[in-house]
Amino acid sequence: GQQVMQIPQYQHVQEGEDFTTYCNSSTTLSNIQWYKQRPGGHPVFLIQLVKSGEVKKQKRLTFQFGEAKKNSSLHITATQTTDVGTYFCAPANQAGTALIFGKGTTLSVSS
Amino acid sequence: DSGVTQTPKHLITATGQRVTLRCSPRSGDLSVYWYQQSLDQGLQFLIQYYNGEERAKGNILERFSAQQFPDLHSELNLSSLELGDSALYFCASSVEPSKYNEQFFGPGTRLTVL
């Protein structure tokens, strides 16, 4: 079945360092959404990517969708303690009926 | 606050028991999704309803069932509970069941099976 791999599973950085998480799919994706879950919280929508090669920015966060629409990445510049949490990429399944969430990447930041 | 409500927040029960988790979607949202989050499995899609009808099924066990009522709230029923069913159960809603719609998650129900 359709699989999504997100790496790394865990990442610890010092405040001010950059951080990147990668999402790789075995199949071509129609779209991909990104969510953030703070510790003890629930997933919150960040952004959606639809077009091949698309790049979107939200302040210090940069989201990319690969040219082949099989991978995506989230890059955070100069991390802050408020960036702590688990970041999930969530592409739609092939039937387009649901989002596939993986295990996400859990980011911890020390000041 | 996403506008999605879930009750109860916490539930502790014993193996073999049956529980019901309740979800009220955001006002105006017609589609409801249920997810199970455990430490080793991440966030797993269980089932989706749209305007009262089942729309998609994910990794939902036969011991689990759900429904969406005319007022659009949804219930997830878990029966013959096992230790491994201990997890955080999230409900999410969206305006329509389109894969392009963002989903709004509720605060979750933490289920502990002893």
HADDOCK unambig.tbl for C-alpha pairs under 7 A between the chains (distance, minus, plus):
assign (segid A and resid 41 and name CA) (segid B and resid 107 and name CA) 6.64 0.50 0.50
assign (segid A and resid 42 and name CA) (segid B and resid 105 and name CA) 6.27 0.50 0.50
assign (segid A and resid 42 and name CA) (segid B and resid 106 and name CA) 6.70 0.50 0.50
assign (segid A and resid 42 and name CA) (segid B and resid 107 and name CA) 5.57 0.50 0.50
assign (segid A and resid 43 and name CA) (segid B and resid 105 and name CA) 6.19 0.50 0.50
assign (segid A and resid 44 and name CA) (segid B and resid 104 and name CA) 6.86 0.50 0.50
assign (segid A and resid 44 and name CA) (segid B and resid 105 and name CA) 6.86 0.50 0.50
assign (segid A and resid 45 and name CA) (segid B and resid 102 and name CA) 6.48 0.50 0.50
assign (segid A and resid 45 and name CA) (segid B and resid 103 and name CA) 6.90 0.50 0.50
assign (segid A and resid 92 and name CA) (segid B and resid 99 and name CA) 5.90 0.50 0.50
assign (segid A and resid 96 and name CA) (segid B and resid 99 and name CA) 5.58 0.50 0.50
assign (segid A and resid 97 and name CA) (segid B and resid 56 and name CA) 5.99 0.50 0.50
assign (segid A and resid 97 and name CA) (segid B and resid 99 and name CA) 6.29 0.50 0.50
assign (segid A and resid 98 and name CA) (segid B and resid 99 and name CA) 6.40 0.50 0.50
assign (segid A and resid 99 and name CA) (segid B and resid 99 and name CA) 6.94 0.50 0.50
assign (segid A and resid 100 and name CA) (segid B and resid 45 and name CA) 7.00 0.50 0.50
assign (segid A and resid 101 and name CA) (segid B and resid 43 and name CA) 5.59 0.50 0.50
assign (segid A and resid 101 and name CA) (segid B and resid 44 and name CA) 6.49 0.50 0.50
assign (segid A and resid 102 and name CA) (segid B and resid 42 and name CA) 5.67 0.50 0.50
assign (segid A and resid 102 and name CA) (segid B and resid 43 and name CA) 6.08 0.50 0.50
assign (segid A and resid 103 and name CA) (segid B and resid 41 and name CA) 6.48 0.50 0.50
assign (segid A and resid 103 and name CA) (segid B and resid 42 and name CA) 4.00 0.50 0.50
assign (segid A and resid 103 and name CA) (segid B and resid 43 and name CA) 6.37 0.50 0.50
